[in-house]
């Protein structure tokens, strides 16, 4: 396996780098440009408490993304590339576990559809429990208790800590 990786690395360095890495560079540059263009559309308003205004942070982040893309492209052109981990425990010859992917997608879609009707506590509990089930955990009762604890604690953390009211749904008068 390592000789195949070395042969691939040598060939890529002769050809000027991996095209996929250049694709990442292009994506970062486009994302940075989009952030900059969007930030330029923000009205420049300053006040006594905010002398910088709301445009500064997005402009800085966009410029940093573009700079990162340029530096990464230079590194790839000079032959730099990530080395695969020797201790990786994923067998790449195995296929995708579509059952798990489908179960996770179903849990997320169910959460999105039920959050307004049932409320965050119930739909979030189903989300946490369903995710554990989809990923192979079969401790049903323990997972249900953990899911209820997580959904209740996040509900109150958002409501009390952040002042953001998540939908209560059918538990409207109880919570």
N, C-alpha and C positions, 0 to 999 in steps of 0.2 A: 504494500500500500504506500509506504513512504517513498519508494522509488518512482511510483506513478506520480505522486505529488511533486517530487523533485523534477521529473521530466516535464511536467506541465508548467512548473514555475520557470524552468530554463527557457522553454519555448515562448512563454508569455513575455519574458524579459527581452528576448531577441526581437519579438514583434512589437515592442513598445508598451506593453502593459495589458491588463485584462480589460476588455470592453465593458464588462459589468461594473467594474470599479469606476470607469469613466462615466457610466450611466448614473452612478450614485453622485459623482461630482456634478453632473449636469442637473440632476434633481435638486441638489442642495443650492446650486446657483439660481435655478428658476424659483425655488421656494424663497430664497433671500430677496430676489428681485420682486416677487409678488408681495412680500411683506413690506418692502420699501415703498412700492407704488401705493399700496393700501394705506401705509402710514402717512404718505404725503397728502392723502385725501382727508386726513383728520385736521379739523380746524385748530389753528395755533392760538390757544387761549392760555394766558398766564394769570396768576393771582398772587397775592401776598403770601399765601400759604403754599402755593405751587408755582415757583418761578420758572420751572422747566417746561411744564405743560405735558399733555398726554402724547405728543408725537415722539418724544425723545427715546423712550424705551423700544418701541417697534423699529425706529430707524437704526438704533444701535444693534438690535438683534438681527435685522435684515442685513446690515453691513457685515456683521460677524459671520452670518451664514455664507455670504458671498466670499468673504476672506477664507473661510474654512474650505469651501469648494475649490478655490484656487490652490491653497496649500496642499490639499489632498490630491489634486490633479498633478501637481509638481512631484509629490511623493510617488504616485503611481508611475509617472513617466521616468523617474529615476530607478524604478525597479522595486519599490517598496510594496509589500503586500502582507496581509495577515497570514499567520502560520496556523494550520489546523491544530487543535489541541490533541495531544497524544492520549489523554485519558477520557475522551468523549465516549459516552455510553450509548449513543444513538446509532443504530445500525441503518445506514442510508440505503441499504439494499432492500429493506422492508418497505412495503407500500404504506400509503396513508391510511390511518384508522378512520374511515369515513363514518362509522357508527358514532364514535366519540364526537367528531366534528358536527354531525347532524344533531346529536343530542344537545351539545352546547349551543348551537344555533337556535334550536327549538326553545331552549330555556331562556335565551336572551329575547327572542321574539315574544314569548309568552309574557315575560316581564314588561316589555314595552306595551303590550296590549292590555295588560291587567292593572298596571300601576294606577291609573285614574279611577277605575272601578273599585278595586279592592283596597287600594292605598299602598304606600311604600312598605309598611311593616309586613303585610301578608305577601305582596309580590316580591319584595326583597328577600323575605324568608324562603320563598319558593326558588328564587334565583340562587341563593347561597346553597340550599339543599340540593337543587337540581344540578348545580355545577359540581358539587362533591360527588353526586351519584354518577354523572357523566364521566368523571375522571377516574371512576373505579372504586370509590370508597363505599363499603357496604355496611357501615354502622348507622343504620337508619335512625334510631332513636337519638343517639348521641349527636348525629348531624342535624337533626331537627332542633334539638336544644341549642346547639351552636348557632344555627341559622336564625332562630328566634332572638337569641341574644345579640347577634350582629345587627339584625335589622332594627330592633328596638334601640340599640345604642347609637346606631347611625342616624336614626330618626331624631332622637333627642339631641345628638351632637349637632346636627344641622339646625334644629329648631332653637336650641338654647345657646349653643356656642357660636353659630354663624348668623342666626336670625333668618334662616332660610326655611320656609315652611314646605315640607314635602307633603304630598297628598296623603290624607288620612283615610280616605275611602270609606268603607263600611264601619271603620272604627272611629268615625269623626267625633262622637261625643265622649268616647272612652279615653282617648289619648289626650 
